[in-house]
Amino acid sequence: MTERLHDPDYRGFASDNYAGIHPEVLAAIAAANEGHQVAYGEDVYTERLGEVIRAEFGPEAEVFPVFNGTGANVVSLKAILPPWGAVIGTANAHIHTDEGGAPERMAGVKIYPVPVPHGKLTPELIATEAWGWGDEHRAQPLAVSITQSTELGTVYTPDEVRAVADYAHENGMAVHMDGARLWNAAAALGVPFREFTSDAGVDILSLGGTKNGILGAEAIVLIDPEAGQGLKYLRKLSMQLSSKMRFASAQLLALFEADVAGESLGIRSAQHANTMATLLRSQLDEGVADGSIRGLGFSQPTQANAVFAELGPAVADRVREQVRFYDWNRELNQVRWMTAWDTTEADVAHFVDVIRAELAR
Ligand SMILES: Cc1ncc(COP(=O)(O)O)c(C=O)c1O
């Protein structure tokens, strides 16, 4: 038996990736184990995933499991853009700030970053970079990328996605959605995926899973087969083709598995994470309102599983020594607190106590 090296009671609010694997996902991996299955995606789990994805996103949708979210984004962008193409995204977009330049280097894609207030693009904001078609001196804006839920913990409504997609399509641009936290958005909106993806005009989607309790897998969902080309080949040449794909697919399938009440594991887990973020935010809001907590503000609405707070760096560092989290923008005193499928009410209560105590010092 391998020795356990970590303290299972250690909890933090740094990232939904800090959480472990949901027991139902572990069970799904175990159920997919034993015996032989054809490698590289010709297995029964990947076949079933294809059926589930078509039921969720439309009969034309094709699914391509990959290892991680950066891979899903990079391969998606490469599939929808020619070498002269550019993608318009937000200045906070993961593709722009957190992928080590992979979209530029691995996909050869130019990104036009647009500063946005709450992590969301609108037609008006996209228009600031949507120009210069036909001018060979400017990388051609041929795609728009939005993130759902956003890097700032906000959620696009179906109408907001549709407005972005309509504008993009009217101007000859494809729509990519980075759905690393798509489950959190679906849980927050309380509507099926297709209402804010396929039916709202999204052409290609990076479907998350790792942040919602699986060991490690994401998927590219090509919703409009006309929008992207060569995904089958691009995934392999981008080193995102898993030989033992049955396990990636089994994990993703587990998220779609419904309980007796008809709710999928993915929605239950994401709903829980969202509820914990709302609880954290409301407990702190109460303290600010009644004057028992001073020196704390919030920079974003809490709509999914993130709380963006403002507190001085010295206090933030003292709190962080006890409960880990990341700065978002140290100059602006902004920090990010994330909740996960396994965050408990006791974790939230403890964190609130620590914040309260350090602010009072
Ligand atoms: C918005 C967003 N997109 C994509 C990713 C996927 O990143 P990774 O390549 O680490 O799986 C993340 C992870 O932090 C993310 O927050």
The ligand as a Gaussian input file, in Angstrom:
#p B3LYP/6-31G(d) Opt

LIG

0 1
 C      -10.958000      29.742000     -17.625000
 C      -10.034000      28.582000     -17.705000
 N       -9.846000      27.990000     -18.884000
 C       -9.082000      26.894000     -18.993000
 C       -8.453000      26.357000     -17.897000
 C       -7.728000      25.058000     -18.070000
 O       -6.467000      25.012000     -17.714000
 P       -5.587000      23.674000     -17.591000
 O       -4.796000      23.616000     -18.856000
 O       -4.776000      23.925000     -16.399000
 O       -6.482000      22.482000     -17.494000
 C       -8.568000      26.982000     -16.658000
 C       -7.839000      26.486000     -15.471000
 O       -7.448000      27.213000     -14.605000
 C       -9.389000      28.121000     -16.560000
 O       -9.569000      28.743000     -15.381000

